Amino acid sequence: MAAIERFKTCKRCSHDNAESAVKCNGCGNSLSGIFSDHHFKRWACPQCGRLNMEENSKCMCGHAKSGGGWIIAVIIVVVLVVLANIGGAK
């Protein structure tokens, strides 16, 4: 789920960290005074926890952004209904 959140971007390695982070998760450097505050729509990967831009459909770890599963469920239901109607028409 996407939300507008605050993040600290490390000026040393450009890794995005949670607002509460004290050390960069990317390089381990202390974030005291060497970060940029940002307000972006991001989604957190449920597999690795990495913060991703809203427009990214996949995380760098390969996990696909959730939210499109309902489309597949609807297609499956429609196909099952059509197949049931074809079988019942005989």
ZAVOBA-820988 format. One record per residue: residue in three letters; x, y, z of N, C-alpha, C in turn. Coordinates in pm, 1 decimal, always signed. Layout:
+------+----------+----------+----------+----------+----------+----------+----------+----------+----------+
: code :    neast :   nnorth :      nup :   caeast :  canorth :     caup :    ceast :   cnorth :      cup :
+------+----------+----------+----------+----------+----------+----------+----------+----------+----------+
:  Ala :        X :        Y :        Z :        X :        Y :        Z :        X :        Y :        Z :
...
+------+----------+----------+----------+----------+----------+----------+----------+----------+----------+
//
This chain:
+------+----------+----------+----------+----------+----------+----------+----------+----------+----------+
: code :    neast :   nnorth :      nup :   caeast :  canorth :     caup :    ceast :   cnorth :      cup :
+------+----------+----------+----------+----------+----------+----------+----------+----------+----------+
:  Met :    +84.3 :   -116.9 :     +0.0 :     +0.0 :     +0.0 :     +0.0 :    +88.9 :   +123.4 :     +0.0 :
:  Ala :    +58.4 :   +218.0 :    -81.8 :   +139.8 :   +338.7 :    -92.6 :    +89.6 :   +445.6 :     +2.8 :
:  Ala :   +182.0 :   +523.8 :    +49.0 :   +148.4 :   +633.8 :   +137.9 :   +254.0 :   +741.0 :   +122.1 :
:  Ile :   +218.1 :   +863.3 :   +155.2 :   +316.6 :   +970.1 :   +153.3 :   +387.7 :   +965.3 :   +287.5 :
:  Glu :   +517.1 :   +940.7 :   +283.1 :   +595.5 :   +927.4 :   +404.4 :   +722.9 :  +1009.2 :   +391.9 :
:  Arg :   +786.3 :  +1032.7 :   +506.1 :   +913.1 :  +1104.1 :   +507.2 :  +1026.1 :  +1002.1 :   +504.0 :
:  Phe :  +1129.2 :  +1034.3 :   +428.1 :  +1244.3 :   +946.8 :   +416.6 :  +1371.3 :  +1029.2 :   +424.2 :
:  Lys :  +1477.8 :   +965.5 :   +468.7 :  +1609.5 :  +1026.9 :   +470.2 :  +1690.5 :   +962.0 :   +358.5 :
:  Thr :  +1740.9 :  +1043.1 :   +267.0 :  +1826.2 :   +992.6 :   +161.0 :  +1970.5 :  +1023.0 :   +198.3 :
:  Cys :  +2052.2 :   +920.0 :   +207.8 :  +2192.8 :   +935.4 :   +244.7 :  +2265.6 :  +1011.1 :   +134.4 :
:  Lys :  +2337.5 :  +1116.2 :   +170.5 :  +2411.4 :  +1193.6 :    +70.5 :  +2538.0 :  +1121.5 :    +25.8 :
:  Arg :  +2579.2 :  +1021.0 :   +101.9 :  +2699.9 :   +946.2 :    +66.2 :  +2671.7 :   +841.7 :    -41.3 :
:  Cys :  +2563.0 :   +764.3 :    -24.4 :  +2536.4 :   +654.7 :   -119.3 :  +2399.9 :   +665.6 :   -187.4 :
:  Ser :  +2319.5 :   +766.3 :   -152.5 :  +2186.7 :   +791.8 :   -210.8 :  +2082.8 :   +686.5 :   -175.1 :
:  His :  +2107.4 :   +606.9 :    -71.4 :  +2009.8 :   +507.0 :    -28.2 :  +1897.7 :   +576.2 :    +49.2 :
:  Asp :  +1772.8 :   +534.1 :    +26.5 :  +1658.5 :   +587.9 :   +100.3 :  +1640.5 :   +509.7 :   +229.3 :
:  Asn :  +1626.6 :   +581.1 :   +339.1 :  +1611.6 :   +521.3 :   +471.3 :  +1484.0 :   +573.0 :   +535.9 :
:  Ala :  +1430.2 :   +495.5 :   +628.1 :  +1312.9 :   +539.2 :   +703.7 :  +1348.1 :   +664.6 :   +783.1 :
:  Glu :  +1247.2 :   +744.2 :   +812.4 :  +1269.1 :   +870.3 :   +884.1 :  +1337.4 :   +847.8 :  +1018.6 :
:  Ser :  +1310.4 :   +736.0 :  +1082.8 :  +1365.6 :   +708.4 :  +1215.4 :  +1507.4 :   +650.6 :  +1211.3 :
:  Ala :  +1561.3 :   +623.4 :  +1093.2 :  +1693.7 :   +560.8 :  +1082.5 :  +1803.4 :   +652.2 :  +1136.0 :
:  Val :  +1898.4 :   +592.1 :  +1207.3 :  +2013.8 :   +664.6 :  +1260.6 :  +2135.1 :   +639.1 :  +1172.1 :
:  Lys :  +2141.4 :   +516.4 :  +1116.8 :  +2248.5 :   +479.4 :  +1024.6 :  +2187.0 :   +440.4 :   +891.0 :
:  Cys :  +2261.8 :   +465.0 :   +783.6 :  +2215.4 :   +429.8 :   +649.7 :  +2212.6 :   +278.2 :   +634.3 :
:  Asn :  +2101.3 :   +225.7 :   +582.6 :  +2089.7 :    +82.0 :   +558.4 :  +2173.6 :    +38.5 :   +438.7 :
:  Gly :  +2212.5 :   +134.4 :   +355.1 :  +2291.5 :   +101.5 :   +236.7 :  +2440.3 :    +93.3 :   +262.7 :
:  Cys :  +2495.5 :   +194.4 :   +332.9 :  +2640.7 :   +198.8 :   +352.3 :  +2682.2 :   +194.5 :   +498.4 :
:  Gly :  +2586.7 :   +204.2 :   +590.4 :  +2617.9 :   +198.7 :   +732.6 :  +2666.7 :   +329.3 :   +791.1 :
:  Asn :  +2673.8 :   +433.1 :   +710.5 :  +2721.0 :   +563.1 :   +756.5 :  +2616.8 :   +628.7 :   +846.9 :
:  Ser :  +2661.1 :   +704.1 :   +944.0 :  +2570.5 :   +776.4 :  +1032.9 :  +2493.7 :   +880.9 :   +952.7 :
:  Leu :  +2363.8 :   +893.9 :   +980.4 :  +2281.3 :   +989.6 :   +906.4 :  +2270.6 :  +1125.0 :   +976.1 :
:  Ser :  +2343.7 :  +1145.2 :  +1083.0 :  +2333.8 :  +1272.7 :  +1154.2 :  +2392.3 :  +1385.1 :  +1068.8 :
:  Gly :  +2305.5 :  +1467.3 :  +1014.3 :  +2347.3 :  +1584.5 :   +938.1 :  +2385.6 :  +1560.2 :   +793.9 :
:  Ile :  +2389.0 :  +1435.8 :   +746.5 :  +2427.9 :  +1413.4 :   +606.8 :  +2317.2 :  +1343.2 :   +528.5 :
:  Phe :  +2197.3 :  +1390.5 :   +543.8 :  +2086.3 :  +1331.2 :   +469.8 :  +1996.4 :  +1441.8 :   +417.5 :
:  Ser :  +1913.4 :  +1407.4 :   +322.6 :  +1813.0 :  +1498.6 :   +268.9 :  +1676.3 :  +1443.4 :   +303.8 :
:  Asp :  +1589.1 :  +1527.3 :   +359.4 :  +1451.0 :  +1485.9 :   +385.4 :  +1372.6 :  +1490.9 :   +255.5 :
:  His :  +1290.3 :  +1391.6 :   +232.6 :  +1206.5 :  +1387.4 :   +112.8 :  +1066.6 :  +1342.4 :   +149.9 :
:  His :   +971.1 :  +1387.0 :    +73.5 :   +831.7 :  +1344.3 :    +87.9 :   +789.5 :  +1287.9 :    -47.5 :
:  Phe :   +785.6 :  +1156.9 :    -58.0 :   +748.4 :  +1091.2 :   -182.3 :   +650.1 :   +979.7 :   -153.1 :
:  Lys :   +573.5 :   +944.0 :   -254.4 :   +490.4 :   +825.0 :   -241.8 :   +581.2 :   +705.5 :   -264.5 :
:  Arg :   +585.7 :   +618.4 :   -166.9 :   +670.8 :   +499.8 :   -174.2 :   +591.8 :   +378.0 :   -129.7 :
:  Trp :   +636.5 :   +261.5 :   -169.7 :   +581.1 :   +137.2 :   -117.1 :   +696.4 :    +51.9 :    -66.5 :
:  Ala :   +670.7 :    -12.3 :    +46.8 :   +772.3 :    -96.9 :   +109.0 :   +755.8 :   -239.8 :    +59.7 :
:  Cys :   +864.2 :   -299.4 :    +14.9 :   +861.4 :   -437.4 :    -32.4 :   +837.1 :   -530.8 :    +85.9 :
:  Pro :   +734.0 :   -616.5 :    +77.8 :   +707.6 :   -708.9 :   +188.2 :   +813.2 :   -818.9 :   +199.7 :
:  Gln :   +891.3 :   -837.7 :    +94.3 :   +992.2 :   -943.8 :    +95.3 :  +1123.5 :   -897.5 :   +157.8 :
:  Cys :  +1173.2 :   -777.8 :   +118.7 :  +1304.0 :   -733.5 :   +168.7 :  +1297.0 :   -604.0 :   +248.9 :
:  Gly :  +1183.2 :   -533.8 :   +245.1 :  +1167.1 :   -410.9 :   +321.8 :  +1218.0 :   -285.6 :   +253.3 :
:  Arg :  +1273.1 :   -297.6 :   +133.3 :  +1326.5 :   -181.5 :    +61.8 :  +1213.2 :    -86.4 :    +23.7 :
:  Leu :  +1241.4 :    +42.5 :    +29.9 :  +1144.3 :   +144.1 :     -9.3 :  +1157.2 :   +169.5 :   -158.6 :
:  Asn :  +1046.3 :   +165.9 :   -229.4 :  +1044.2 :   +181.5 :   -374.3 :   +955.1 :   +297.6 :   -414.0 :
:  Met :   +988.4 :   +363.9 :   -524.2 :   +904.3 :   +471.1 :   -576.8 :   +770.2 :   +412.0 :   -618.9 :
:  Glu :   +664.5 :   +489.6 :   -604.5 :   +528.4 :   +443.9 :   -633.8 :   +516.5 :   +388.5 :   -776.0 :
:  Glu :   +584.5 :   +451.1 :   -873.3 :   +569.6 :   +408.3 :  -1012.5 :   +646.4 :   +279.9 :  -1045.2 :
:  Asn :   +734.2 :   +233.6 :   -956.4 :   +806.1 :   +107.8 :   -979.4 :   +712.6 :    -10.0 :   -954.9 :
:  Ser :   +703.9 :    -99.6 :  -1050.9 :   +616.0 :   -215.3 :  -1035.5 :   +686.8 :   -332.8 :   -969.4 :
:  Lys :   +820.7 :   -327.0 :   -962.9 :   +898.8 :   -433.7 :   -900.6 :  +1005.6 :   -373.7 :   -811.1 :
:  Cys :  +1037.8 :   -447.1 :   -706.7 :  +1147.6 :   -410.5 :   -617.9 :  +1277.5 :   -461.5 :   -680.5 :
:  Met :  +1392.0 :   -408.1 :   -635.2 :  +1520.8 :   -455.2 :   -685.7 :  +1545.2 :   -602.3 :   -652.6 :
:  Cys :  +1477.6 :   -653.8 :   -547.7 :  +1494.3 :   -795.2 :   -511.9 :  +1413.9 :   -886.2 :   -605.2 :
:  Gly :  +1329.2 :   -827.2 :   -691.0 :  +1250.9 :   -904.7 :   -786.3 :  +1105.4 :   -922.7 :   -748.2 :
:  His :  +1068.6 :   -884.0 :   -625.5 :   +930.4 :   -899.4 :   -580.4 :   +840.7 :   -798.9 :   -653.5 :
:  Ala :   +730.6 :   -847.2 :   -709.8 :   +636.7 :   -760.5 :   -781.3 :   +546.6 :   -689.2 :   -682.0 :
:  Lys :   +515.2 :   -565.2 :   -712.5 :   +427.1 :   -484.3 :   -627.6 :   +288.6 :   -547.2 :   -625.7 :
:  Ser :   +232.0 :   -561.7 :   -508.2 :    +98.7 :   -620.5 :   -497.7 :     -5.8 :   -515.5 :   -530.8 :
:  Gly :   -124.6 :   -559.3 :   -553.3 :   -232.8 :   -467.0 :   -582.8 :   -304.0 :   -502.4 :   -711.8 :
:  Gly :   -241.0 :   -579.0 :   -799.3 :   -303.5 :   -616.5 :   -924.3 :   -364.4 :   -755.6 :   -921.2 :
:  Gly :   -357.2 :   -821.7 :   -808.2 :   -407.7 :   -957.6 :   -796.8 :   -557.0 :   -969.4 :   -817.4 :
:  Trp :   -630.4 :   -864.8 :   -787.5 :   -775.5 :   -869.2 :   -802.7 :   -814.8 :   -883.4 :   -949.2 :
:  Ile :   -733.6 :   -831.7 :  -1040.4 :   -763.4 :   -842.2 :  -1183.8 :   -759.9 :   -989.1 :  -1225.8 :
:  Ile :   -658.1 :  -1059.4 :  -1181.2 :   -646.1 :  -1201.9 :  -1213.9 :   -763.4 :  -1279.6 :  -1155.0 :
:  Ala :   -802.5 :  -1246.6 :  -1032.1 :   -915.4 :  -1314.6 :   -968.0 :  -1044.0 :  -1293.4 :  -1047.1 :
:  Val :  -1066.7 :  -1172.4 :  -1095.5 :  -1187.0 :  -1142.4 :  -1174.7 :  -1185.1 :  -1220.9 :  -1305.1 :
:  Ile :  -1070.4 :  -1226.4 :  -1370.5 :  -1059.5 :  -1300.7 :  -1496.7 :  -1088.9 :  -1448.8 :  -1474.0 :
:  Ile :  -1035.6 :  -1504.8 :  -1367.3 :  -1059.9 :  -1646.3 :  -1336.8 :  -1208.1 :  -1672.0 :  -1313.2 :
:  Val :  -1274.1 :  -1585.0 :  -1237.8 :  -1417.1 :  -1601.1 :  -1210.7 :  -1497.0 :  -1593.1 :  -1340.0 :
:  Val :  -1465.2 :  -1498.2 :  -1426.4 :  -1536.8 :  -1483.2 :  -1553.7 :  -1518.7 :  -1608.6 :  -1639.2 :
:  Val :  -1396.5 :  -1659.0 :  -1646.5 :  -1370.7 :  -1780.0 :  -1725.5 :  -1448.6 :  -1898.4 :  -1668.7 :
:  Leu :  -1451.2 :  -1913.4 :  -1537.4 :  -1525.5 :  -2023.3 :  -1475.7 :  -1675.3 :  -2012.5 :  -1501.6 :
:  Val :  -1729.6 :  -1891.7 :  -1496.6 :  -1872.4 :  -1871.6 :  -1524.0 :  -1903.1 :  -1905.1 :  -1669.2 :
:  Val :  -1818.2 :  -1860.7 :  -1760.5 :  -1839.3 :  -1890.2 :  -1902.9 :  -1832.5 :  -2040.4 :  -1926.9 :
:  Leu :  -1733.1 :  -2106.0 :  -1868.6 :  -1721.2 :  -2251.1 :  -1885.7 :  -1840.1 :  -2325.1 :  -1825.5 :
:  Ala :  -1890.1 :  -2279.2 :  -1712.5 :  -2007.5 :  -2341.6 :  -1650.4 :  -2130.4 :  -2324.2 :  -1738.6 :
:  Asn :  -2144.7 :  -2207.2 :  -1800.0 :  -2259.3 :  -2182.1 :  -1888.2 :  -2250.5 :  -2264.5 :  -2015.9 :
:  Ile :  -2131.2 :  -2283.5 :  -2067.4 :  -2113.7 :  -2365.2 :  -2187.9 :  -2147.0 :  -2510.5 :  -2156.4 :
:  Gly :  -2101.3 :  -2559.0 :  -2042.7 :  -2128.1 :  -2697.4 :  -2002.7 :  -2275.3 :  -2720.8 :  -1972.4 :
:  Gly :  -2345.6 :  -2620.7 :  -1921.5 :  -2486.5 :  -2634.4 :  -1886.5 :  -2579.1 :  -2617.0 :  -2005.4 :
:  Ala :  -2529.4 :  -2565.3 :  -2117.2 :  -2612.7 :  -2538.9 :  -2234.0 :  -2637.0 :  -2663.4 :  -2317.6 :
:  Lys :  -2566.6 :  -2771.5 :  -2290.1 :  -2581.7 :  -2892.8 :  -2372.3 :  -2711.0 :  -2962.6 :  -2349.8 :
+------+----------+----------+----------+----------+----------+----------+----------+----------+----------+
//
